[in-house]
Structure formats: structure tokens, C-alpha cells
């Protein structure tokens, strides 16, 4: 009878310890996944905002360093689709002197929203094109 009780207690303790180990390992994996998501969203969001400014205002000597930094950040944490879109943009800029960032920005926006468990937004992004010069009372229209 004593041996049966010792065996039962030993098995119970062993199962409790194994359960704790499994829970700890799963918790560590969940925490690592969450931290990766957090870093990814932060880098992609910052890159997205820099590229939005460049798309809206044009590429210049003033913002080229920030744009290059944003493209590097995207290459570090984004997926193959973003990498290919960056390659296309860089090729267009070097060959033609300009490139459209619309597809890359839409793709980044959709990925960031997906990482945040938000529904996708339909269509391209909106932006307000306000000129710095006097526009003779004409209203600037939002752009799509």
C-alpha cells in the first residue's frame, strides 16, 4: 500500500514538473513571437511613413538618406514580396530617375494592418497634396 502511494505521488509530481516545463517552453515561444511581431511592426511603420513622405514630396537630397534607411529596414524585417517591390523601385529610379511607390506602400500598409489584426483597407492610400505656394484661392484636393 505504501509503495502504491509513493508511486502515485511520484507520478503526480513528475507530471506537474513536466507540465510546468511544457508551459514554460510554450510561453517563451509565444513571447519571442510577440517580440518579433512588435519589432517588425515598428520598423515597417517607420519605413512606411518615410516612404509616404518621399512619395508625396518627391525624392531629394534632403530625404535620400532617410529613404535608404527605410528601404534597408524593410529588407531586414519584411517578406519576399516587399523585397521584390523594393528591387523594382530601385531599378526604376536608377534607370528612369523616378519610380512609383504606390504598390510597395499599399503592400506595407496591408502587412502592418494584418500584423495588428486589423482588417485590410480597400484601394490605395489617400494623401493630401497641399502646395506651399499661393494657389489663388483654389482648393487642393485629396489624392489617391
Phi and psi restraints in degrees (value plus and minus 20) as a CYANA .aco file:
   2 UNK   PHI     -85.3   -45.3
   2 UNK   PSI     -60.2   -20.2
   3 UNK   PHI     -83.1   -43.1
   3 UNK   PSI     -57.7   -17.7
   4 UNK   PHI     -85.5   -45.5
   4 UNK   PSI     -62.2   -22.2
   5 UNK   PHI     -86.4   -46.4
   5 UNK   PSI     -60.1   -20.1
   6 UNK   PHI     -84.9   -44.9
   6 UNK   PSI     -62.3   -22.3
   7 UNK   PHI     -83.1   -43.1
   7 UNK   PSI     -64.5   -24.5
   8 UNK   PHI     -82.6   -42.6
   8 UNK   PSI     -65.7   -25.7
   9 UNK   PHI     -85.4   -45.4
   9 UNK   PSI     -61.9   -21.9
  10 UNK   PHI     -82.7   -42.7
  10 UNK   PSI     -63.6   -23.6
  11 UNK   PHI     -85.1   -45.1
  11 UNK   PSI     -61.1   -21.1
  12 UNK   PHI     -82.1   -42.1
  12 UNK   PSI     -65.8   -25.8
  13 UNK   PHI     -83.8   -43.8
  13 UNK   PSI     -64.3   -24.3
  14 UNK   PHI     -79.9   -39.9
  14 UNK   PSI     -64.2   -24.2
  15 UNK   PHI     -85.4   -45.4
  15 UNK   PSI     -58.2   -18.2
  16 UNK   PHI     -84.6   -44.6
  16 UNK   PSI     -63.2   -23.2
  17 UNK   PHI     -85.7   -45.7
  17 UNK   PSI     -64.3   -24.3
  18 UNK   PHI     -82.1   -42.1
  18 UNK   PSI     -60.1   -20.1
  19 UNK   PHI     -83.3   -43.3
  19 UNK   PSI     -61.1   -21.1
  20 UNK   PHI     -83.5   -43.5
  20 UNK   PSI     -64.0   -24.0
  21 UNK   PHI     -82.6   -42.6
  21 UNK   PSI     -66.3   -26.3
  22 UNK   PHI     -82.1   -42.1
  22 UNK   PSI     -64.3   -24.3
  23 UNK   PHI     -82.5   -42.5
  23 UNK   PSI     -60.1   -20.1
  24 UNK   PHI     -84.8   -44.8
  24 UNK   PSI     -66.0   -26.0
  25 UNK   PHI     -82.4   -42.4
  25 UNK   PSI     -65.3   -25.3
  26 UNK   PHI     -84.3   -44.3
  26 UNK   PSI     -58.0   -18.0
  27 UNK   PHI     -84.9   -44.9
  27 UNK   PSI     -62.3   -22.3
  28 UNK   PHI     -81.7   -41.7
  28 UNK   PSI     -63.7   -23.7
  29 UNK   PHI     -83.4   -43.4
  29 UNK   PSI     -62.4   -22.4
  30 UNK   PHI     -83.3   -43.3
  30 UNK   PSI     -63.4   -23.4
  31 UNK   PHI     -84.1   -44.1
  31 UNK   PSI     -60.7   -20.7
  32 UNK   PHI     -84.6   -44.6
  32 UNK   PSI     -63.4   -23.4
  33 UNK   PHI     -82.1   -42.1
  33 UNK   PSI     -62.3   -22.3
  34 UNK   PHI     -85.3   -45.3
  34 UNK   PSI     -61.5   -21.5
  35 UNK   PHI     -84.4   -44.4
  35 UNK   PSI     -62.7   -22.7
  36 UNK   PHI     -80.2   -40.2
  36 UNK   PSI     -63.3   -23.3
  37 UNK   PHI     -82.4   -42.4
  37 UNK   PSI     -63.3   -23.3
  38 UNK   PHI     -82.0   -42.0
  38 UNK   PSI     -66.2   -26.2
  39 UNK   PHI     -84.1   -44.1
  39 UNK   PSI     -63.6   -23.6
  40 UNK   PHI     -81.2   -41.2
  40 UNK   PSI     -68.1   -28.1
  41 UNK   PHI     -83.4   -43.4
  41 UNK   PSI     -62.1   -22.1
  42 UNK   PHI     -81.0   -41.0
  42 UNK   PSI     -69.2   -29.2
  43 UNK   PHI     -85.5   -45.5
  43 UNK   PSI     -63.9   -23.9
  44 UNK   PHI     -86.4   -46.4
  44 UNK   PSI     -58.1   -18.1
  45 UNK   PHI     -84.1   -44.1
  45 UNK   PSI     -66.6   -26.6
  46 UNK   PHI     -82.0   -42.0
  46 UNK   PSI     -62.8   -22.8
  47 UNK   PHI     -84.4   -44.4
  47 UNK   PSI     -61.4   -21.4
  48 UNK   PHI     -77.8   -37.8
  48 UNK   PSI     -66.4   -26.4
  49 UNK   PHI     -85.8   -45.8
  49 UNK   PSI     -60.4   -20.4
  50 UNK   PHI     -82.7   -42.7
  50 UNK   PSI     -65.2   -25.2
  51 UNK   PHI     -88.0   -48.0
  51 UNK   PSI     -53.3   -13.3
  52 UNK   PHI     -81.2   -41.2
  52 UNK   PSI     -65.3   -25.3
  53 UNK   PHI     -80.2   -40.2
  53 UNK   PSI     -64.4   -24.4
  54 UNK   PHI     -84.8   -44.8
  54 UNK   PSI     -59.5   -19.5
  55 UNK   PHI     -87.1   -47.1
  55 UNK   PSI     -57.5   -17.5
  56 UNK   PHI     -97.7   -57.7
  56 UNK   PSI     -58.9   -18.9
  57 UNK   PHI    -124.8   -84.8
  57 UNK   PSI     -31.9     8.1
  58 UNK   PHI      72.9   112.9
  58 UNK   PSI     135.6   175.6
  59 UNK   PHI    -100.2   -60.2
  59 UNK   PSI     111.8   151.8
  60 UNK   PHI    -163.1  -123.1
  60 UNK   PSI     151.0   191.0
  61 UNK   PHI     -80.3   -40.3
  61 UNK   PSI     -48.3    -8.3
  62 UNK   PHI     -89.8   -49.8
  62 UNK   PSI     -55.4   -15.4
  63 UNK   PHI    -132.8   -92.8
  63 UNK   PSI     -18.6    21.4
  64 UNK   PHI     -81.5   -41.5
  64 UNK   PSI     -58.5   -18.5
  65 UNK   PHI     -84.8   -44.8
  65 UNK   PSI     -62.5   -22.5
  66 UNK   PHI     -84.8   -44.8
  66 UNK   PSI     -59.2   -19.2
  67 UNK   PHI     -85.6   -45.6
  67 UNK   PSI     -63.9   -23.9
  68 UNK   PHI     -82.5   -42.5
  68 UNK   PSI     -61.2   -21.2
  69 UNK   PHI     -81.1   -41.1
  69 UNK   PSI     -62.7   -22.7
  70 UNK   PHI     -83.1   -43.1
  70 UNK   PSI     -63.6   -23.6
  71 UNK   PHI     -83.5   -43.5
  71 UNK   PSI     -58.2   -18.2
  72 UNK   PHI     -85.1   -45.1
  72 UNK   PSI     -62.6   -22.6
  73 UNK   PHI     -80.3   -40.3
  73 UNK   PSI     -62.7   -22.7
  74 UNK   PHI     -81.6   -41.6
  74 UNK   PSI     -63.3   -23.3
  75 UNK   PHI     -83.8   -43.8
  75 UNK   PSI     -47.6    -7.6
  76 UNK   PHI     -93.4   -53.4
  76 UNK   PSI     -59.1   -19.1
  77 UNK   PHI    -140.0  -100.0
  77 UNK   PSI     -26.6    13.4
  78 UNK   PHI    -112.9   -72.9
  78 UNK   PSI    -197.3  -157.3
  79 UNK   PHI    -118.4   -78.4
  79 UNK   PSI    -198.6  -158.6
  80 UNK   PHI     -80.1   -40.1
  80 UNK   PSI     -57.7   -17.7
  81 UNK   PHI     -79.8   -39.8
  81 UNK   PSI     -64.8   -24.8
  82 UNK   PHI     -84.2   -44.2
  82 UNK   PSI     -60.1   -20.1
  83 UNK   PHI     -79.8   -39.8
  83 UNK   PSI     -64.0   -24.0
  84 UNK   PHI     -87.0   -47.0
  84 UNK   PSI     -58.6   -18.6
  85 UNK   PHI     -85.6   -45.6
  85 UNK   PSI     -59.0   -19.0
  86 UNK   PHI     -82.4   -42.4
  86 UNK   PSI     -64.9   -24.9
  87 UNK   PHI     -77.8   -37.8
  87 UNK   PSI     -61.7   -21.7
  88 UNK   PHI     -83.9   -43.9
  88 UNK   PSI     -64.1   -24.1
  89 UNK   PHI     -83.2   -43.2
  89 UNK   PSI     -66.0   -26.0
  90 UNK   PHI     -82.5   -42.5
  90 UNK   PSI     -62.7   -22.7
  91 UNK   PHI     -81.8   -41.8
  91 UNK   PSI     -64.3   -24.3
  92 UNK   PHI     -82.2   -42.2
  92 UNK   PSI     -62.2   -22.2
  93 UNK   PHI     -85.0   -45.0
  93 UNK   PSI     -64.2   -24.2
  94 UNK   PHI     -91.3   -51.3
  94 UNK   PSI     -52.6   -12.6
  95 UNK   PHI    -107.5   -67.5
  95 UNK   PSI     -58.7   -18.7
  96 UNK   PHI    -133.0   -93.0
  96 UNK   PSI     -32.3     7.7
  97 UNK   PHI      68.7   108.7
  97 UNK   PSI     -24.1    15.9
  98 UNK   PHI    -175.7  -135.7
  98 UNK   PSI     144.1   184.1
  99 UNK   PHI    -176.2  -136.2
  99 UNK   PSI     131.9   171.9
 100 UNK   PHI    -109.3   -69.3
 100 UNK   PSI     109.5   149.5
 101 UNK   PHI    -117.9   -77.9
 101 UNK   PSI     -17.0    23.0
 102 UNK   PHI     -75.8   -35.8
 102 UNK   PSI     -69.4   -29.4
 103 UNK   PHI     -85.3   -45.3
 103 UNK   PSI     -62.2   -22.2
 104 UNK   PHI     -82.6   -42.6
 104 UNK   PSI     -65.0   -25.0
 105 UNK   PHI     -85.7   -45.7
 105 UNK   PSI     -61.2   -21.2
 106 UNK   PHI     -83.4   -43.4
 106 UNK   PSI     -62.8   -22.8
 107 UNK   PHI     -84.1   -44.1
 107 UNK   PSI     -63.1   -23.1
 108 UNK   PHI     -82.7   -42.7
 108 UNK   PSI     -65.7   -25.7
 109 UNK   PHI     -77.9   -37.9
 109 UNK   PSI     -65.4   -25.4
 110 UNK   PHI     -84.4   -44.4
 110 UNK   PSI     -61.0   -21.0
 111 UNK   PHI     -86.9   -46.9
 111 UNK   PSI     -62.6   -22.6
 112 UNK   PHI     -81.9   -41.9
 112 UNK   PSI     -65.1   -25.1
 113 UNK   PHI     -83.7   -43.7
 113 UNK   PSI     -58.7   -18.7
 114 UNK   PHI     -84.7   -44.7
 114 UNK   PSI     -61.9   -21.9
 115 UNK   PHI     -82.8   -42.8
 115 UNK   PSI     -48.4    -8.4
 116 UNK   PHI    -112.6   -72.6
 116 UNK   PSI     -11.1    28.9
 117 UNK   PHI      37.7    77.7
 117 UNK   PSI      18.6    58.6
 118 UNK   PHI    -126.2   -86.2
 118 UNK   PSI     129.0   169.0
 119 UNK   PHI     -88.5   -48.5
 119 UNK   PSI     132.7   172.7
 120 UNK   PHI     -86.8   -46.8
 120 UNK   PSI     133.1   173.1
 121 UNK   PHI    -117.8   -77.8
 121 UNK   PSI     115.0   155.0
 122 UNK   PHI     -95.0   -55.0
 122 UNK   PSI     126.3   166.3
 123 UNK   PHI      55.7    95.7
 123 UNK   PSI    -194.9  -154.9
 124 UNK   PHI    -100.9   -60.9
 124 UNK   PSI     150.6   190.6
 125 UNK   PHI     -96.1   -56.1
 125 UNK   PSI     133.6   173.6
 126 UNK   PHI    -116.2   -76.2
 126 UNK   PSI     128.0   168.0
 127 UNK   PHI    -171.7  -131.7
 127 UNK   PSI     132.8   172.8
 128 UNK   PHI    -122.5   -82.5
 128 UNK   PSI      98.5   138.5
 129 UNK   PHI    -117.6   -77.6
 129 UNK   PSI      73.7   113.7
 130 UNK   PHI    -124.7   -84.7
 130 UNK   PSI     104.4   144.4
 131 UNK   PHI    -102.7   -62.7
 131 UNK   PSI     132.4   172.4
 132 UNK   PHI    -103.1   -63.1
 132 UNK   PSI     -36.6     3.4
 133 UNK   PHI    -109.4   -69.4
 133 UNK   PSI     144.5   184.5
 134 UNK   PHI     -86.7   -46.7
 134 UNK   PSI     108.8   148.8
 135 UNK   PHI    -126.8   -86.8
 135 UNK   PSI       6.2    46.2
 136 UNK   PHI      34.7    74.7
 136 UNK   PSI      17.8    57.8
 137 UNK   PHI      60.1   100.1
 137 UNK   PSI     -21.7    18.3
 138 UNK   PHI     -93.9   -53.9
 138 UNK   PSI     125.7   165.7
 139 UNK   PHI    -108.2   -68.2
 139 UNK   PSI     114.6   154.6
 140 UNK   PHI     -98.3   -58.3
 140 UNK   PSI     122.2   162.2
 141 UNK   PHI    -122.2   -82.2
 141 UNK   PSI     128.1   168.1
 142 UNK   PHI     -86.2   -46.2
 142 UNK   PSI     131.0   171.0
 143 UNK   PHI    -132.1   -92.1
 143 UNK   PSI     131.8   171.8
